[in-house]
Amino acid sequence: MGLEINYYEGQTPLDEDEKEGLLIPSISTRQELDEHEQQNIEQAIRWTFERKKRFTLEEVLSEEFICELHARMLGNVWQWAGNFRSTNKNIGVDKYSIRQDLRVLLDDVRFWIQQKTFPPDEIAIRFKHRLVSIHCFPNGNGRHSRLVADILIEKIFGAEVFTWGSINLIHQTAFRSLYLKALRNADVGNFDQLLVFSRS
């Protein structure tokens, strides 16, 4: 029996060939997939926040780090984890533009930090928003971009990680609806709701 996934609003469906990248054949339901992915993500979070060596700005703002983090988050579950998507999705830039658009984003974030263009929270949130808009990977982009924002705010700015509504944002809940509304406002340049939500 193949993997059947019911998607919630705002989630990116996997193509059939991407589903074939599932490394645990016994997974057949959305709940089982969520559980395995969450275990893997928690390992990545431990690696991120418990490692002895301090992250440098240059390290965090690199294509290699963006891909390594995604691989650590989902590499025990998906074969394609850490690799840029090779198909176009209902969200994100064209698959051939991913690397170029990511490079521009990383340069922009470096500039924002050097010039103090925005306060630290807003830099991290704008980074998260642009990263998920590029949609580098077949799946997991929202969770990945939130962890990237957490790493930037704590490891580079020395502030507390974001709370993101203090709830799992994968499942369809009122908090997820608030989050999606905040993202849509950010899409048109208004980051106020996303900034508030990130600290709620």
N, CA, C and O atoms as a DFTB+ gen file, in Angstrom:
800 C
 N C O
     1  1       0.851      -1.199       0.000
     2  2       0.000       0.000       0.000
     3  2       0.885       1.248       0.000
     4  3       1.810       1.352       0.805
     5  1       0.602       2.196      -0.905
     6  2       1.405       3.394      -0.992
     7  2       1.035       4.400       0.080
     8  3       0.057       4.237       0.810
     9  1       1.840       5.436       0.154
    10  2       1.614       6.497       1.139
    11  2       0.507       7.422       0.651
    12  3       0.591       8.006      -0.430
    13  1      -0.539       7.543       1.478
    14  2      -1.640       8.457       1.171
    15  2      -1.576       9.624       2.150
    16  3      -1.604       9.420       3.364
    17  1      -1.490      10.843       1.629
    18  2      -1.388      12.019       2.491
    19  2      -2.551      12.958       2.209
    20  3      -2.789      13.346       1.065
    21  1      -3.269      13.317       3.264
    22  2      -4.273      14.372       3.151
    23  2      -3.591      15.679       3.513
    24  3      -3.021      15.807       4.597
    25  1      -3.648      16.646       2.614
    26  2      -2.944      17.904       2.840
    27  2      -3.885      18.941       3.446
    28  3      -5.077      18.987       3.142
    29  1      -3.307      19.767       4.309
    30  2      -4.052      20.872       4.908
    31  2      -3.820      22.125       4.073
    32  3      -2.920      22.169       3.234
    33  1      -4.641      23.138       4.312
    34  2      -4.484      24.400       3.600
    35  2      -3.063      24.928       3.771
    36  3      -2.522      24.944       4.876
    37  1      -2.470      25.358       2.660
    38  2      -1.142      25.946       2.714
    39  2      -0.004      24.951       2.621
    40  3       1.161      25.346       2.646
    41  1      -0.316      23.656       2.512
    42  2       0.751      22.659       2.412
    43  2       0.989      22.283       0.959
    44  3       0.080      22.325       0.131
    45  1       2.229      21.916       0.669
    46  2       2.629      21.608      -0.697
    47  2       2.556      20.102      -0.946
    48  3       3.272      19.339      -0.298
    49  1       1.704      19.663      -1.873
    50  2       1.629      18.224      -2.157
    51  2       2.921      17.690      -2.759
    52  3       3.602      18.378      -3.519
    53  1       3.245      16.451      -2.404
    54  2       4.401      15.773      -2.978
    55  2       4.004      15.127      -4.298
    56  3       2.888      14.627      -4.436
    57  1       4.919      15.135      -5.274
    58  2       4.705      14.391      -6.506
    59  2       4.887      12.904      -6.207
    60  3       5.469      12.532      -5.187
    61  1       4.384      12.063      -7.107
    62  2       4.479      10.611      -6.881
    63  2       5.936      10.152      -6.792
    64  3       6.267       9.298      -5.970
    65  1       6.817      10.721      -7.644
    66  2       8.226      10.297      -7.593
    67  2       8.889      10.771      -6.304
    68  3       9.822      10.134      -5.817
    69  1       8.410      11.897      -5.744
    70  2       8.946      12.354      -4.453
    71  2       8.495      11.434      -3.331
    72  3       9.250      11.171      -2.396
    73  1       7.255      10.942      -3.424
    74  2       6.766       9.981      -2.421
    75  2       7.621       8.713      -2.425
    76  3       7.787       8.064      -1.392
    77  1       8.157       8.371      -3.586
    78  2       8.999       7.177      -3.686
    79  2      10.311       7.338      -2.937
    80  3      11.030       6.361      -2.728
    81  1      10.633       8.576      -2.526
    82  2      11.838       8.818      -1.745
    83  2      11.665       8.514      -0.268
    84  3      12.575       8.768       0.521
    85  1      10.515       7.973       0.124
    86  2      10.270       7.627       1.524
    87  2      11.194       6.476       1.931
    88  3      11.210       5.427       1.286
    89  1      11.956       6.679       2.995
    90  2      12.962       5.699       3.420
    91  2      12.420       4.649       4.386
    92  3      13.107       3.676       4.697
    93  1      11.189       4.844       4.861
    94  2      10.594       3.903       5.825
    95  2       9.346       3.315       5.178
    96  3       8.270       3.908       5.262
    97  1       9.474       2.160       4.537
    98  2       8.358       1.587       3.770
    99  2       7.115       1.293       4.602
   100  3       6.012       1.231       4.057
   101  1       7.273       1.111       5.902
   102  2       6.120       0.762       6.750
   103  2       5.172       1.940       6.967
   104  3       4.041       1.743       7.410
   105  1       5.613       3.157       6.662
   106  2       4.751       4.328       6.834
   107  2       3.673       4.328       5.746
   108  3       3.981       4.257       4.557
   109  1       2.417       4.408       6.164
   110  2       1.333       4.432       5.173
   111  2       0.301       5.529       5.449
   112  3      -0.548       5.800       4.600
   113  1       0.364       6.162       6.621
   114  2      -0.632       7.186       6.945
   115  2       0.034       8.525       7.247
   116  3       1.233       8.593       7.516
   117  1      -0.756       9.568       7.199
   118  2      -0.281      10.915       7.511
   119  2       0.243      10.984       8.953
   120  3       1.272      11.606       9.216
   121  1      -0.474      10.339       9.880
   122  2      -0.081      10.367      11.288
   123  2       1.289       9.716      11.496
   124  3       2.134      10.247      12.217
   125  1       1.499       8.561      10.856
   126  2       2.792       7.872      10.986
   127  2       3.915       8.726      10.403
   128  3       5.003       8.815      10.973
   129  1       3.637       9.351       9.263
   130  2       4.633      10.210       8.624
   131  2       4.979      11.388       9.528
   132  3       6.153      11.703       9.723
   133  1       3.945      12.042      10.083
   134  2       4.166      13.183      10.977
   135  2       5.027      12.787      12.172
   136  3       5.924      13.532      12.567
   137  1       4.756      11.610      12.751
   138  2       5.502      11.155      13.933
   139  2       6.974      10.934      13.601
   140  3       7.852      11.365      14.348
   141  1       7.243      10.267      12.490
   142  2       8.635      10.007      12.099
   143  2       9.368      11.299      11.745
   144  3      10.528      11.486      12.111
   145  1       8.677      12.188      11.029
   146  2       9.306      13.462      10.680
   147  2       9.605      14.269      11.939
   148  3      10.673      14.872      12.050
   149  1       8.662      14.285      12.897
   150  2       8.861      15.061      14.112
   151  2      10.049      14.549      14.912
   152  3      10.822      15.343      15.448
   153  1      10.203      13.227      15.001
   154  2      11.364      12.647      15.696
   155  2      12.661      13.101      15.042
   156  3      13.616      13.470      15.726
   157  1      12.688      13.072      13.712
   158  2      13.873      13.483      12.969
   159  2      14.161      14.969      13.186
   160  3      15.314      15.360      13.368
   161  1      13.106      15.799      13.165
   162  2      13.258      17.242      13.356
   163  2      13.787      17.542      14.752
   164  3      14.627      18.426      14.922
   165  1      13.302      16.811      15.751
   166  2      13.789      17.027      17.119
   167  2      15.282      16.705      17.230
   168  3      16.001      17.362      17.983
   169  1      15.746      15.710      16.494
   170  2      17.194      15.412      16.454
   171  2      17.953      16.596      15.854
   172  3      19.017      16.970      16.348
   173  1      17.405      17.181      14.792
   174  2      18.046      18.330      14.143
   175  2      18.083      19.528      15.087
   176  3      19.071      20.262      15.130
   177  1      17.001      19.724      15.846
   178  2      16.957      20.841      16.798
   179  2      18.014      20.643      17.881
   180  3      18.694      21.590      18.275
   181  1      18.147      19.399      18.362
   182  2      19.184      19.117      19.376
   183  2      20.572      19.402      18.806
   184  3      21.405      20.014      19.476
   185  1      20.821      18.966      17.582
   186  2      22.117      19.227      16.940
   187  2      22.361      20.728      16.853
   188  3      23.474      21.198      17.088
   189  1      21.322      21.474      16.517
   190  2      21.432      22.918      16.338
   191  2      21.763      23.644      17.629
   192  3      22.670      24.476      17.671
   193  1      21.020      23.323      18.685
   194  2      21.120      24.131      19.896
   195  2      22.031      23.535      20.968
   196  3      22.343      24.207      21.951
   197  1      22.465      22.271      20.790
   198  2      23.346      21.673      21.790
   199  2      24.798      21.592      21.323
   200  3      25.680      21.247      22.109
   201  1      25.050      21.900      20.073
   202  2      26.413      21.731      19.583
   203  2      27.342      22.748      20.239
   204  3      26.945      23.878      20.526
   205  1      28.564      22.334      20.466
   206  2      29.534      23.160      21.211
   207  2      29.993      24.372      20.387
   208  3      30.090      25.492      20.887
   209  1      30.270      24.102      19.115
   210  2      30.822      25.150      18.258
   211  2      29.755      26.198      17.937
   212  3      28.629      25.856      17.577
   213  1      30.111      27.446      18.068
   214  2      29.168      28.529      17.781
   215  2      29.014      28.687      16.265
   216  3      29.991      28.600      15.522
   217  1      27.809      28.914      15.828
   218  2      27.578      29.186      14.417
   219  2      28.108      30.573      14.081
   220  3      27.957      31.505      14.871
   221  1      28.720      30.712      12.928
   222  2      29.119      32.028      12.446
   223  2      28.056      32.522      11.468
   224  3      27.286      31.731      10.922
   225  1      28.023      33.823      11.255
   226  2      27.073      34.390      10.312
   227  2      27.305      33.834       8.915
   228  3      26.353      33.504       8.207
   229  1      28.572      33.729       8.519
   230  2      28.880      33.213       7.181
   231  2      28.411      31.773       7.016
   232  3      27.973      31.373       5.938
   233  1      28.506      31.006       8.088
   234  2      28.059      29.613       8.032
   235  2      26.548      29.534       7.841
   236  3      26.061      28.806       6.976
   237  1      25.808      30.292       8.656
   238  2      24.344      30.253       8.583
   239  2      23.847      30.778       7.238
   240  3      22.895      30.244       6.667
   241  1      24.491      31.817       6.744
   242  2      24.061      32.421       5.479
   243  2      24.790      31.798       4.296
   244  3      25.404      32.491       3.485
   245  1      24.707      30.472       4.217
   246  2      25.331      29.753       3.099
   247  2      24.364      28.694       2.574
   248  3      23.558      28.137       3.319
   249  1      24.467      28.435       1.287
   250  2      23.647      27.389       0.665
   251  2      23.900      26.042       1.340
   252  3      22.976      25.252       1.538
   253  1      25.162      25.790       1.690
   254  2      25.525      24.510       2.300
   255  2      24.782      24.308       3.626
   256  3      24.272      23.221       3.899
   257  1      24.726      25.369       4.449
   258  2      24.043      25.247       5.733
   259  2      22.539      25.058       5.545
   260  3      21.929      24.229       6.221
   261  1      21.943      25.815       4.638
   262  2      20.505      25.705       4.369
   263  2      20.160      24.263       3.986
   264  3      19.161      23.714       4.451
   265  1      20.991      23.657       3.139
   266  2      20.741      22.279       2.699
   267  2      21.052      21.268       3.807
   268  3      20.311      20.302       3.988
   269  1      22.138      21.485       4.543
   270  2      22.489      20.551       5.613
   271  2      21.407      20.515       6.688
   272  3      21.067      19.446       7.196
   273  1      20.872      21.676       7.031
   274  2      19.838      21.725       8.061
   275  2      18.604      20.941       7.617
   276  3      18.035      20.184       8.404
   277  1      18.191      21.116       6.371
   278  2      17.036      20.376       5.859
   279  2      17.320      18.878       5.865
   280  3      16.446      18.080       6.204
   281  1      18.537      18.497       5.493
   282  2      18.907      17.077       5.504
   283  2      18.860      16.513       6.922
   284  3      18.409      15.387       7.132
   285  1      19.324      17.292       7.888
   286  2      19.286      16.831       9.283
   287  2      17.854      16.747       9.805
   288  3      17.555      15.912      10.659
   289  1      16.977      17.597       9.304
   290  2      15.589      17.608       9.750
   291  2      14.783      16.428       9.207
   292  3      13.916      15.894       9.898
   293  1      15.070      16.024       7.971
   294  2      14.210      15.028       7.322
   295  2      14.970      13.875       6.675
   296  3      14.368      13.023       6.021
   297  1      16.293      13.845       6.857
   298  2      17.118      12.854       6.166
   299  2      16.909      11.411       6.587
   300  3      17.283      10.500       5.850
   301  1      16.317      11.178       7.760
   302  2      16.019       9.797       8.177
   303  2      14.705       9.306       7.597
   304  3      14.376       8.124       7.693
   305  1      13.949      10.228       6.987
   306  2      12.618       9.882       6.473
   307  2      12.556       9.954       4.948
   308  3      11.919       9.117       4.309
   309  1      13.226      10.965       4.362
   310  2      13.131      11.204       2.917
   311  2      14.506      11.171       2.258
   312  3      15.455      11.788       2.742
   313  1      14.596      10.464       1.179
   314  2      15.851      10.344       0.421
   315  2      16.296      11.692      -0.145
   316  3      17.493      11.956      -0.256
   317  1      15.338      12.540      -0.502
   318  2      15.661      13.813      -1.147
   319  2      15.927      14.938      -0.150
   320  3      16.169      16.071      -0.564
   321  1      15.891      14.661       1.124
   322  2      16.103      15.722       2.127
   323  2      17.441      16.413       1.885
   324  3      18.458      15.755       1.666
   325  1      17.432      17.738       1.925
   326  2      18.652      18.512       1.733
   327  2      18.987      18.786       0.281
   328  3      19.975      19.462      -0.008
   329  1      18.175      18.270      -0.645
   330  2      18.393      18.507      -2.076
   331  2      17.290      19.420      -2.607
   332  3      16.116      19.236      -2.286
   333  1      17.671      20.393      -3.412
   334  2      16.680      21.295      -3.982
   335  2      15.674      20.509      -4.817
   336  3      16.014      19.509      -5.449
   337  1      14.426      20.983      -4.805
   338  2      13.388      20.274      -5.559
   339  2      13.675      20.338      -7.058
   340  3      14.286      21.283      -7.557
   341  1      13.218      19.313      -7.752
   342  2      13.439      19.245      -9.205
   343  2      12.125      19.383      -9.963
   344  3      12.076      19.180     -11.176
   345  1      11.056      19.729      -9.238
   346  2       9.757      19.951      -9.869
   347  2       9.211      21.299      -9.414
   348  3       9.618      21.828      -8.380
   349  1       8.289      21.845     -10.192
   350  2       7.621      23.079      -9.792
   351  2       6.411      22.743      -8.931
   352  3       5.785      21.696      -9.097
   353  1       6.091      23.651      -8.003
   354  2       5.020      23.417      -7.031
   355  2       3.965      24.514      -7.126
   356  3       4.071      25.438      -7.932
   357  1       2.940      24.384      -6.275
   358  2       1.882      25.388      -6.234
   359  2       2.359      26.664      -5.547
   360  3       1.628      27.653      -5.501
   361  1       3.566      26.648      -5.020
   362  2       4.178      27.812      -4.366
   363  2       5.666      27.767      -4.697
   364  3       6.215      26.706      -4.992
   365  1       6.298      28.909      -4.646
   366  2       7.753      28.930      -4.839
   367  2       8.168      29.372      -6.221
   368  3       7.357      29.468      -7.142
   369  1       9.466      29.640      -6.342
   370  2      10.032      30.076      -7.623
   371  2      10.170      28.869      -8.550
   372  3      10.027      27.723      -8.123
   373  1      10.445      29.142      -9.806
   374  2      10.712      28.065     -10.757
   375  2      11.896      27.234     -10.261
   376  3      12.844      27.772      -9.688
   377  1      11.834      25.929     -10.485
   378  2      12.877      25.024      -9.973
   379  2      14.272      25.432     -10.436
   380  3      15.253      25.189      -9.732
   381  1      14.370      26.048     -11.609
   382  2      15.686      26.440     -12.123
   383  2      16.199      27.732     -11.485
   384  3      17.367      28.084     -11.654
   385  1      15.338      28.436     -10.759
   386  2      15.734      29.707     -10.134
   387  2      16.108      29.569      -8.662
   388  3      16.560      30.535      -8.048
   389  1      15.925      28.387      -8.091
   390  2      16.098      28.220      -6.641
   391  2      17.474      28.682      -6.174
   392  3      17.581      29.515      -5.275
   393  1      18.523      28.141      -6.784
   394  2      19.880      28.443      -6.325
   395  2      20.177      29.938      -6.433
   396  3      20.739      30.526      -5.509
   397  1      19.808      30.547      -7.540
   398  2      20.063      31.980      -7.747
   399  2      19.260      32.825      -6.751
   400  3      19.802      33.754      -6.153
   401  1      17.976      32.508      -6.572
   402  2      17.133      33.288      -5.664
   403  2      17.597      33.131      -4.215
   404  3      17.537      34.083      -3.437
   405  1      18.055      31.945      -3.857
   406  2      18.572      31.730      -2.508
   407  2      19.834      32.555      -2.291
   408  3      20.011      33.153      -1.229
   409  1      20.704      32.590      -3.280
   410  2      21.941      33.365      -3.164
   411  2      21.631      34.855      -2.955
   412  3      22.260      35.510      -2.124
   413  1      20.664      35.382      -3.707
   414  2      20.247      36.777      -3.550
   415  2      19.708      37.012      -2.148
   416  3      20.031      38.016      -1.513
   417  1      18.877      36.076      -1.661
   418  2      18.321      36.210      -0.311
   419  2      19.420      36.232       0.743
   420  3      19.402      37.083       1.632
   421  1      20.364      35.324       0.660
   422  2      21.448      35.260       1.649
   423  2      22.272      36.544       1.634
   424  3      22.692      37.030       2.684
   425  1      22.503      37.091       0.439
   426  2      23.215      38.370       0.336
   427  2      22.394      39.501       0.953
   428  3      22.942      40.373       1.626
   429  1      21.077      39.486       0.722
   430  2      20.204      40.519       1.289
   431  2      20.232      40.475       2.816
   432  3      20.335      41.515       3.467
   433  1      20.141      39.267       3.389
   434  2      20.132      39.133       4.853
   435  2      21.459      39.617       5.432
   436  3      21.482      40.279       6.469
   437  1      22.552      39.291       4.768
   438  2      23.873      39.765       5.206
   439  2      23.902      41.296       5.224
   440  3      24.405      41.909       6.166
   441  1      23.360      41.895       4.176
   442  2      23.299      43.367       4.076
   443  2      22.426      43.947       5.187
   444  3      22.813      44.924       5.828
   445  1      21.244      43.351       5.424
   446  2      20.342      43.850       6.473
   447  2      21.036      43.847       7.834
   448  3      20.885      44.778       8.624
   449  1      21.794      42.789       8.092
   450  2      22.472      42.686       9.390
   451  2      23.587      43.728       9.492
   452  3      23.713      44.419      10.502
   453  1      24.393      43.830       8.434
   454  2      25.511      44.781       8.452
   455  2      25.020      46.227       8.588
   456  3      25.615      47.034       9.302
   457  1      23.930      46.534       7.891
   458  2      23.422      47.910       7.858
   459  2      22.379      48.184       8.941
   460  3      21.905      49.311       9.085
   461  1      22.021      47.134       9.709
   462  2      20.949      47.264      10.713
   463  2      19.681      47.839      10.061
   464  3      19.038      48.737      10.605
   465  1      19.344      47.305       8.899
   466  2      18.190      47.780       8.124
   467  2      16.885      47.619       8.895
   468  3      16.009      48.483       8.843
   469  1      16.765      46.494       9.618
   470  2      15.579      46.202      10.423
   471  2      16.043      45.736      11.800
   472  3      17.208      45.373      11.964
   473  1      15.136      45.739      12.810
   474  2      15.481      45.147      14.102
   475  2      15.729      43.636      13.933
   476  3      15.255      43.041      12.965
   477  1      16.469      43.013      14.867
   478  2      16.807      41.587      14.736
   479  2      15.615      40.666      14.465
   480  3      15.689      39.819      13.575
   481  1      14.511      40.814      15.221
   482  2      13.345      39.949      14.982
   483  2      12.848      40.072      13.549
   484  3      12.513      39.073      12.912
   485  1      12.801      41.289      13.052
   486  2      12.270      41.497      11.706
   487  2      13.211      40.935      10.649
   488  3      12.750      40.407       9.637
   489  1      14.510      41.036      10.860
   490  2      15.461      40.427       9.919
   491  2      15.223      38.923       9.849
   492  3      15.148      38.354       8.760
   493  1      15.104      38.274      11.015
   494  2      14.900      36.823      11.051
   495  2      13.575      36.430      10.407
   496  3      13.504      35.433       9.690
   497  1      12.533      37.207      10.660
   498  2      11.211      36.900      10.113
   499  2      11.156      37.146       8.605
   500  3      10.545      36.376       7.864
   501  1      11.797      38.221       8.163
   502  2      11.862      38.467       6.713
   503  2      12.664      37.365       6.017
   504  3      12.316      36.951       4.911
   505  1      13.724      36.892       6.653
   506  2      14.521      35.788       6.112
   507  2      13.645      34.544       5.995
   508  3      13.618      33.894       4.950
   509  1      12.931      34.216       7.067
   510  2      12.051      33.050       7.075
   511  2      11.011      33.141       5.956
   512  3      10.765      32.172       5.237
   513  1      10.404      34.332       5.824
   514  2       9.337      34.512       4.846
   515  2       9.854      34.354       3.415
   516  3       9.234      33.664       2.605
   517  1      10.978      34.986       3.103
   518  2      11.545      34.871       1.751
   519  2      12.003      33.446       1.465
   520  3      11.862      32.956       0.345
   521  1      12.553      32.780       2.486
   522  2      13.041      31.408       2.303
   523  2      11.886      30.472       1.950
   524  3      12.006      29.648       1.044
   525  1      10.773      30.600       2.665
   526  2       9.635      29.719       2.372
   527  2       8.986      30.108       1.043
   528  3       8.379      29.266       0.382
   529  1       9.108      31.377       0.649
   530  2       8.570      31.807      -0.643
   531  2       9.361      31.198      -1.807
   532  3       8.792      30.883      -2.852
   533  1      10.658      31.039      -1.621
   534  2      11.486      30.368      -2.637
   535  2      11.106      28.894      -2.711
   536  3      11.040      28.316      -3.796
   537  1      10.854      28.285      -1.536
   538  2      10.427      26.881      -1.452
   539  2      11.498      25.959      -2.043
   540  3      11.280      25.288      -3.053
   541  1      12.634      25.947      -1.398
   542  2      13.802      25.238      -1.930
   543  2      13.597      23.734      -2.091
   544  3      14.151      23.130      -3.010
   545  1      12.810      23.128      -1.210
   546  2      12.774      21.666      -1.109
   547  2      11.389      21.109      -1.446
   548  3      10.405      21.848      -1.428
   549  1      11.305      19.808      -1.754
   550  2       9.998      19.224      -2.075
   551  2       8.977      19.384      -0.951
   552  3       7.786      19.544      -1.216
   553  1       9.433      19.341       0.298
   554  2       8.519      19.438       1.432
   555  2       9.299      19.880       2.668
   556  3      10.530      19.858       2.675
   557  1       8.578      20.279       3.705
   558  2       9.219      20.675       4.959
   559  2       9.722      22.102       4.972
   560  3      10.461      22.482       5.879
   561  1       9.340      22.904       3.987
   562  2       9.882      24.268       3.869
   563  2       9.453      25.186       5.007
   564  3      10.247      26.002       5.474
   565  1       8.205      25.062       5.460
   566  2       7.739      25.902       6.559
   567  2       8.489      25.608       7.848
   568  3       8.959      26.521       8.527
   569  1       8.595      24.329       8.179
   570  2       9.307      23.929       9.399
   571  2      10.784      24.304       9.315
   572  3      11.375      24.753      10.297
   573  1      11.370      24.116       8.142
   574  2      12.780      24.445       7.917
   575  2      13.006      25.951       8.082
   576  3      13.952      26.369       8.750
   577  1      12.141      26.762       7.474
   578  2      12.334      28.218       7.537
   579  2      12.148      28.738       8.964
   580  3      12.814      29.693       9.363
   581  1      11.247      28.117       9.737
   582  2      11.077      28.548      11.135
   583  2      12.326      28.216      11.952
   584  3      12.747      29.009      12.794
   585  1      12.914      27.049      11.708
   586  2      14.129      26.683      12.437
   587  2      15.296      27.588      12.023
   588  3      16.113      27.959      12.866
   589  1      15.381      27.942      10.749
   590  2      16.411      28.877      10.287
   591  2      16.270      30.215      11.022
   592  3      17.262      30.793      11.465
   593  1      15.024      30.701      11.147
   594  2      14.790      31.962      11.865
   595  2      15.203      31.834      13.330
   596  3      15.791      32.758      13.893
   597  1      14.897      30.692      13.947
   598  2      15.295      30.453      15.344
   599  2      16.814      30.468      15.502
   600  3      17.341      31.041      16.455
   601  1      17.507      29.837      14.563
   602  2      18.974      29.780      14.615
   603  2      19.544      31.192      14.478
   604  3      20.441      31.581      15.226
   605  1      19.018      31.953      13.518
   606  2      19.527      33.309      13.296
   607  2      19.313      34.178      14.530
   608  3      20.223      34.890      14.955
   609  1      18.110      34.121      15.109
   610  2      17.804      35.020      16.226
   611  2      18.591      34.634      17.475
   612  3      19.009      35.511      18.229
   613  1      18.802      33.323      17.711
   614  2      19.517      32.929      18.918
   615  2      21.037      32.918      18.729
   616  3      21.768      33.488      19.539
   617  1      21.507      32.278      17.671
   618  2      22.945      32.074      17.497
   619  2      23.674      33.320      16.988
   620  3      24.849      33.520      17.295
   621  1      22.987      34.146      16.221
   622  2      23.646      35.326      15.659
   623  2      23.304      36.583      16.458
   624  3      24.180      37.406      16.724
   625  1      22.032      36.734      16.842
   626  2      21.624      37.942      17.564
   627  2      21.614      37.756      19.080
   628  3      21.527      38.739      19.816
   629  1      21.702      36.516      19.561
   630  2      21.734      36.265      21.001
   631  2      20.411      36.504      21.700
   632  3      20.383      36.751      22.906
   633  1      19.307      36.433      20.955
   634  2      17.977      36.626      21.548
   635  2      17.289      35.267      21.724
   636  3      17.796      34.237      21.281
   637  1      16.127      35.289      22.377
   638  2      15.353      34.060      22.581
   639  2      14.792      33.558      21.250
   640  3      14.455      34.351      20.370
   641  1      14.696      32.229      21.112
   642  2      14.076      31.668      19.906
   643  2      12.606      32.066      19.876
   644  3      12.024      32.424      20.900
   645  1      12.023      31.998      18.696
   646  2      10.617      32.342      18.526
   647  2       9.729      31.235      19.098
   648  3      10.149      30.082      19.200
   649  1       8.511      31.591      19.466
   650  2       7.575      30.611      20.033
   651  2       6.574      30.096      19.004
   652  3       6.009      29.018      19.186
   653  1       6.344      30.853      17.919
   654  2       5.466      30.424      16.826
   655  2       4.105      29.961      17.338
   656  3       3.593      28.934      16.892
   657  1       3.526      30.698      18.259
   658  2       2.219      30.339      18.777
   659  2       2.259      29.204      19.777
   660  3       1.217      28.767      20.266
   661  1       3.468      28.717      20.091
   662  2       3.674      27.637      21.072
   663  2       2.850      26.400      20.755
   664  3       2.343      25.737      21.659
   665  1       2.718      26.091      19.472
   666  2       1.922      24.932      19.085
   667  2       2.452      24.376      17.773
   668  3       3.070      25.092      16.985
   669  1       2.202      23.084      17.547
   670  2       2.578      22.436      16.298
   671  2       1.762      23.053      15.158
   672  3       0.531      23.013      15.179
   673  1       2.444      23.616      14.177
   674  2       1.743      24.326      13.103
   675  2       1.454      23.452      11.887
   676  3       0.980      23.944      10.863
   677  1       1.739      22.152      12.003
   678  2       1.497      21.266      10.863
   679  2       0.005      21.007      10.700
   680  3      -0.519      21.039       9.586
   681  1      -0.682      20.747      11.822
   682  2      -2.081      20.330      11.774
   683  2      -3.020      21.521      11.636
   684  3      -2.694      22.643      12.022
   685  1      -4.194      21.246      11.077
   686  2      -5.181      22.282      10.841
   687  2      -5.803      22.723      12.174
   688  3      -6.621      22.008      12.753
   689  1      -5.411      23.889      12.644
   690  2      -5.929      24.440      13.896
   691  2      -6.183      25.928      13.694
   692  3      -5.835      26.496      12.659
   693  1      -6.799      26.549      14.702
   694  2      -7.022      27.993      14.637
   695  2      -5.693      28.735      14.588
   696  3      -5.579      29.769      13.930
   697  1      -4.668      28.197      15.298
   698  2      -3.352      28.841      15.285
   699  2      -2.730      28.763      13.898
   700  3      -2.109      29.722      13.438
   701  1      -2.895      27.617      13.226
   702  2      -2.358      27.502      11.865
   703  2      -3.044      28.508      10.939
   704  3      -2.399      29.102      10.075
   705  1      -4.350      28.696      11.124
   706  2      -5.082      29.671      10.306
   707  2      -4.545      31.087      10.541
   708  3      -4.392      31.863       9.598
   709  1      -4.262      31.413      11.805
   710  2      -3.671      32.723      12.124
   711  2      -2.302      32.872      11.465
   712  3      -1.967      33.927      10.926
   713  1      -1.525      31.800      11.518
   714  2      -0.180      31.786      10.931
   715  2      -0.270      32.019       9.417
   716  3       0.469      32.834       8.865
   717  1      -1.177      31.299       8.753
   718  2      -1.323      31.448       7.304
   719  2      -1.792      32.859       6.935
   720  3      -1.353      33.420       5.931
   721  1      -2.681      33.426       7.747
   722  2      -3.138      34.797       7.509
   723  2      -1.971      35.777       7.637
   724  3      -1.828      36.702       6.838
   725  1      -1.141      35.554       8.659
   726  2       0.030      36.409       8.868
   727  2       1.002      36.287       7.694
   728  3       1.584      37.281       7.260
   729  1       1.177      35.065       7.183
   730  2       2.047      34.862       6.018
   731  2       1.501      35.589       4.794
   732  3       2.259      36.198       4.039
   733  1       0.192      35.524       4.601
   734  2      -0.406      36.195       3.435
   735  2      -0.242      37.710       3.533
   736  3      -0.024      38.378       2.522
   737  1      -0.345      38.253       4.744
   738  2      -0.088      39.685       4.926
   739  2       1.363      40.023       4.609
   740  3       1.652      41.056       4.004
   741  1       2.283      39.134       5.027
   742  2       3.709      39.341       4.733
   743  2       3.965      39.289       3.228
   744  3       4.858      39.965       2.718
   745  1       3.170      38.478       2.523
   746  2       3.318      38.378       1.066
   747  2       3.135      39.733       0.388
   748  3       3.707      39.989      -0.671
   749  1       2.333      40.600       1.009
   750  2       2.098      41.930       0.418
   751  2       2.857      43.022       1.175
   752  3       2.541      44.206       1.060
   753  1       3.867      42.603       1.955
   754  2       4.777      43.563       2.570
   755  2       4.443      43.994       3.989
   756  3       5.148      44.830       4.554
   757  1       3.375      43.441       4.586
   758  2       3.014      43.797       5.964
   759  2       3.433      42.665       6.898
   760  3       2.796      41.612       6.933
   761  1       4.502      42.886       7.650
   762  2       5.069      41.838       8.503
   763  2       4.590      41.921       9.954
   764  3       5.005      41.116      10.788
   765  1       3.725      42.885      10.260
   766  2       3.324      43.104      11.652
   767  2       2.712      41.858      12.289
   768  3       3.115      41.463      13.383
   769  1       1.742      41.236      11.616
   770  2       1.068      40.062      12.193
   771  2       2.030      38.893      12.357
   772  3       1.963      38.174      13.354
   773  1       2.923      38.693      11.393
   774  2       3.868      37.582      11.473
   775  2       4.851      37.814      12.609
   776  3       5.233      36.866      13.295
   777  1       5.266      39.052      12.820
   778  2       6.153      39.384      13.925
   779  2       5.472      39.109      15.270
   780  3       6.074      38.529      16.175
   781  1       4.224      39.529      15.385
   782  2       3.465      39.279      16.623
   783  2       3.275      37.777      16.829
   784  3       3.497      37.266      17.927
   785  1       2.863      37.069      15.773
   786  2       2.621      35.628      15.895
   787  2       3.888      34.875      16.292
   788  3       3.838      33.939      17.091
   789  1       5.014      35.286      15.733
   790  2       6.277      34.575      16.015
   791  2       6.655      34.615      17.485
   792  3       7.394      33.754      17.963
   793  1       6.150      35.615      18.206
   794  2       6.457      35.768      19.638
   795  2       5.249      35.435      20.516
   796  3       5.278      35.680      21.722
   797  1       4.185      34.878      19.921
   798  2       2.977      34.580      20.709
   799  2       3.041      33.184      21.316
   800  3       2.112      32.768      22.008
